[in-house]
């Protein structure tokens, strides 16, 4: 069924599903039109209708995925284990790490292992005498094969848990706790639901390769829907606060709700800080510049930084709304800085710019996870002093206060991006992506990338040695 044929209930269901996806804002706007279009005023219909119509560009097709990468379950490993152990059909949720680990424990028990996580191939296998004593009547070869497949099930459980956590934190970094909003609550308040779905879609947009910074996700459509929420005396502000913890939204919550939200953001900040510490300890970063070096896992690091900074900003917002900013006088962890590509850093320098001013603040402060662990002290006064030394306004930059709201943005159709570069249409984008253009790697057949025809790339590109990339 196409979006144009959806009923109001179906449109709301699709909007709720989009909270866990990465649909283009114009597609979400079209669903909003189907859900509440009949209740809009004339001016609102014109504004929303103009945006919703852009969903049909290129017949609604895009070269970019409409979802974040989802972890692959352990079905293949479980099937291999069932076949090798000659088991009857098993009741294992192959998408649940805990269920996979329980299954691995059952397998390891039959192999004489005490702990499913202790499956070192050199240390934990039983020799012939130990197998005989345990009543295991298997040849060495068959025992080894079963031991290895049990290892793979346990290892898959660990990888699946890691990948699920990374995806959850990706959603937190982009849209707060939107993915955890219950369907019944979402459908019960269509205006709040539509606002949450649209703003989430805007915040999930991919980063464009540009020197001008990110656009404000709170645009004219978000503002239209938010004003409807303000006019509704029964608005579910708690649902909106999961995604948009602005001062106005938080002021509508009860003290108990603000306290609950404060605790959730603090717990998220602590969780992500622990993961950042692990990556930091296992890598070599240039803290002064944060330019990517060979061997740096920039994808994981930048994902974690995004989640940490989102949680930190929301935590400070909630502290202010609760009148508890005095806590920052005792402990005020700084932001975490993302890694930057070397060519983008060079582009900044070639245009007369340099490192982002926040980098100087980051370099002057204790690492945020050390502050949260109590290993290092860092107060709001310390952060403010570091901002002054680095030439950064501590308030407008969001280092010590909630960042002030920016101007309402204008809607712009989602560009087709290939590694952050804007491309004229999705067909060209698919061709360039398949050929590895802008990836920083050689063409897949080993040849040099050809210079692109004029008009395909519609954004500026950094230059290397005075020559635009080929």
N, C-alpha and C positions, 0 to 999 in steps of 0.2 A: 504494500500500500504506500503510495507517495504521500509526501507531507501535505500536499494540497487536498488530499482526501481524508485526512485525519479528523476524527471527532475531537471535541474539547477534552474528553477524558483521555483519549489516546495521545493527544498532544502533550498533556500534562505528564503522562507516563513516560513519553519520549524525553521530555525536558528533565525529568528526574533521572533517567538513565544517563543523560549527558553529563551529570555531575561526576561520573566515574569515567568519562571519556574525554576526547579532545576535539569536539566538533567546532567548526568555524563559527564565529559569532553571528554571521549573517544567516547560517542555517538555524541556529538557536533563535534568532529574531523571527524567522519564518514560523517556527513552532510556537513562539510567543503570540504571533499574529493569529494562529489557529486557536490558541487557548483563550485569549482575552480580547481579540480584535473586535468582537461585537460590543464590547463595553467601552471602547475608546472614544474620546471626543474627536471632532473633526481634525483639529491641528495634530493631535496625537496619532491619528490614523495616517496622516500624510507623512509624518516623520518616520513612524515605524514601517509603513508600507514601502517607503523609499529604500530603507535598509533591507527589508525582507526580500524585495525583488532581486537584490544582488546575489541571493543564494542560487539563482538559476544561471549565473554566469557559466559559460562553458558547459551548459546543460547540467549544472550542479556537480560537475566532476572536478576533483582536485588531485594533484600528484602526491599530496602529503597525506599521511595517515590520519584518520579521524579518531585515533585512540593512542594512549600511551602503551608502550610495549608491555605485554602481559607475560608473566613467568610461565614457562612450559612445565607442566606437571610431570610426575614420575611414572606415567603409564608404561613407558617403554621398559624401565628398569623393573617394575613390578611384574610385567609379562615375562621378562627373561627369568626372573626368580621363580615364578610359578612353574614355568616350563622346566627349568633345571632341577628344582626340588620335587618335581612331579606332584604338585599340590592341586587340590580341587579349587574351583573358583573361590577367590578370597574377597572379603568385604574390606577394601582399603580405599580411602579417599585419596586418590593420587594427586590431588591439588592441595592437600593439607600436609604440611611438614610433620606435624605431630603424629598423624596417622601413618605416614611413611616410616617415621622413626620407630613406632610401635611394631610395625611389620618387620623392620630390620632387627629389632630385639628378639622377635619370635624366631627369625631365621638364625640369628647368632646363637641363641640358646640351643638350637638343634645341632650346632657345630661345636658346642662346648665352651663358647665364649661367655664370660660373666657379664660384660657391659657392652651394649651395642655400639658405643662410641669408642671402645677399645678394640679396634680391628686392624691393628698394624700387621701387615703381611709377614714381616720378618719375626716379630716378637710374640704375637698372640695366637698363631696357629698351633694346633696340637700335633705332636709327633705321633708315630705309629703306636707306641705304648700308651700314650695318653688317650688316643682315640679308642683303643681297645678297652681301656679302663672305663671310658665313658659310654661304652656300648655303641659306638659309631662304626658301623660296618661299611666303610667307604674306602675305595682305593685312594692313594695319595692324590692322583690326578683329579678324581671327582670331588674330593674334599677341597682341593685348592680352587677348583672352578666355582664351587658353591661359596667358598669364603670370599672370592673376588666379587661375585654378584651381590653378596650381602654388603660388602664394602660400598659398592656403587649405589645401592639403595640408601644407605646411611649418608653417603656423600651428597646424593641428590636431595635428601631432606634438608641438609645444611644449606645447599645452594638455593633451594626453593625458598627457604626462610629468609635468606639474604636478599634475594630478588624481590620477594613480596614486600619486605621492609623498604627497599629502595623505591619501589613503585608507590607505596603509601606516602613516603616522604616527598616524592615528586609532586603528588597531589596536594600535600600540605603546603609545600613551597609555592605552588601556583594558586591554590584556592582555599587555603585554610582547611577546615574540617568539613568541607562541602560533601565529600564522598560518603560521610557517615550519616547524613541526614536521612531520616526514615521517610519512606514513601508516603505513609498516611499523613504525616505532618506536612509534607510538601504539597500534597494534593489538597489538603484542608485549607490552605491559604494560597490561592493561585497567584495573587499579585506578588507576595513575598517569594513564592517559588519561582516565578518568572524572573524577578530581579536577581535572585541568587544564581539561577541557571545562566542568565546572560552575562552577569559580571564575572562569574567563574570562567565562562568561555573566553572573555576578553583577557583575563589574567593568565590563561593558559596559552596565549599566542606565543609562537616561537620568536626567539630574539633575532631581530634583523641586523645584518652587518652594517652598522652606521655609526657616525660620530655624534649624532644628535641626541642620543639617549632614547629611552623607552617612552612610548606614548602613554598618557594617562588612561588606564583601563576604564575609569569612570567617565563614560562618554554620554552623548545626548540621549541614547536609548536607555542606558542605566539610570540616568537622571530622571527620565520620564517615568520609568517604572518605580523608582524610589519615591518620587512625589506621590504616586498613587498609594504606596505603602504608608506614607505620612498621613494621607487623608483618611486612611482606613482605621477606625478606632479599635479594630480587632486584629491588627497586624501581629504576626508571630515574630517579634523582635529577636527572640532567642535563636530562631533559625537563621535570621539574617546575620546575627553576631558571629555565627560559625564561620562566615565567609568575609564579612565586612565589619570588623570591630572598630568602627569609627566612633568618635566621641558622642555624636548624636545618637547612634544606635545603642551604645553602651549605657547612655543616660536613661534609656527606656527599660533597662533590665532591673530586676530586684537585686538587693545586696547579695542574696544567696546565689543568684544566677551569676552575678559578676565574680563572686568568689569561686564558683565552680569553673568558670571560664579561665580565671587566673591560674587555678591549679592545673588545668589541662595544658595551657600554654607553657607553664613552668616545667611540667613533666616532659613535654615535647622538646623544649629547649635543652633539658638535661640529657635526654636520650640522644639527640643529634650531636650534642657536644661530645659525648662519649665516642660516637662514631668518627667525628672529626679528629679527635685525639688519636684514634687508632690509625687513620690514614696519614696524619701528620707524622707520627712516629715511624711509619714504614716508608716514608718518602723523603726526598731532599727538595725543599722548597727554598726559593730566594725570597725571604720575607720582605725585603725592601722593595721589590718590584712585582712579585707574584706573576712573573712571566713563565709560561710553561717550559719545563725542561724535559729532555728525553727521559722516559720512564715514569713521568708523573701521570697519575690517573685523574686527568682533569675532569672527566665526565662525572665520576663519583664525587670528587671534591666539590665541584661547583653545584651539584645537586644538593649536597649536604649543607653548603653555605646558604643556598636559597632557602632551605627549610629552616635553618637556624635563624637567619635574619628575619624571616616571616614570623616565626614564633617570638623572637625577641621584640619586634615592633608591636605585635599584638599584646604581649605581656606588659610592655610599658604603657600602651594605650589603656589597658584594663586597670593598671595601677593608678593612672591619672583619674579615670572615671570613678575609682573607688576611694579617691582621696588618700592614697597610700604611697605617694611618690617619695615619702621620707625614707622608704626602704632602700631607695637608690643611693642614699647617703652612706649606707653600710656596704652595699655591694651593687655594682653596675657593670656587668660584663659588656665588653665592646662587641662590635659587629665582627663577622668573619668575612674576609676578602676572597673573592673568587680568583681563579687563575685566568690570565689573559693570554691570547695567542700572540706569538712574537710578531707576526705580520700586522696584526691590528695595533699593537703597541707602536710599531714603526710608523704606521699610518698616522697615528696621533702625533708623533714627533714631527713628521713631515709637514703637517698642517699647522705647526706652531704650538701644538699642545704638548702634553706630557702625561705622566701617570695621573690617575684620578686623585684628587686631593685627599679622599678618604684613606688612601694608601699610607699617607704619612701618619694619620691617627692610629691606624692598625699597627704600624711598626713601632709606635711609641708605647703602646699599652701591653699589659700582660696578656697571654693567650686566653681567650674566653673560657676554655674548658678548665684551665688552671684556676680561674676566678670562681667558677661554679663548684669546683672540687675543694675550694678553700686553701689551695696551695699558694695562691697569690692574692694580694689585696688590690682592689680597684674600686674606687668610689665614684660618684657622679662628679665630684670636684676633680678627680684625677682625669676623667674622660674629658671634661671641659677644658682643662689645662692642655691636654694633648691636642685638642681641636685648635686652640688658640695658637699653639706652636706650629701647627701644620697649616694655618690659615683657613680653617674651616669653621663655619658658623655651627656651634654645637646643637642649636635648636632646630634651625631649618633643615639641617642635614639628618636629623633623627638620631643623633648619637646620645642625647640625654633627655629628649622629650619626644612625644609623638610627632611625627612629621606632619607639618601643616598640609591641609588638603590643597591640591592643585586646581587649576581651572578645568572646567568640564571640557573634555575632549570632543572633537568632531569624529564621526564615524568614517573609517576608511576601509574599503574592501580588503579582505585578507590577501596579502601578496603571496605569490608562489615562490617559495624559497628553496634554494639549493645550498646547503651549508651556510645559511644566513644571507645569501645573495638573492636579491629580487629578480625574478625572471618574468618575461613578458606573458607567458601562458603555460598551462600545466603540461602540454605536450613537450615543449622545449625543456621544461624542468625535468621531466621524466628521462629524456634523452641525456641531458647533462649529468644527472645524478647517476644514471647507469654507467656513464663513461668515466665517473670519478672526478669530474671537473669541480674545482674549488675545494677539493678534499685535502689538498696538500700532498697528494700521492700521484705517482706516474699513472698514465693511462693503462687500462687493464691489459692491453696487448703490448705494452712496453714502449710504445711510441710517445712522442711529445704531443701534448694537447694542441689542437689547431686553434688559431685565433678565431674568436667567435664573430659571426656576422653582426653587423650593426643592428641595434634594436632588440636583440634577445635579452641582454642584461639591462635592466631599467634603474639600477641603483649605482651609486659611485663605488669604485673598487680601490683598494689600497694599491700603491705602486711599489715595485721592488726595483731599486736601481734606476728609477726613471721610466721603467717600462711597465705598462699595465699587464696583469697576469694573462697568460694565453689559455 
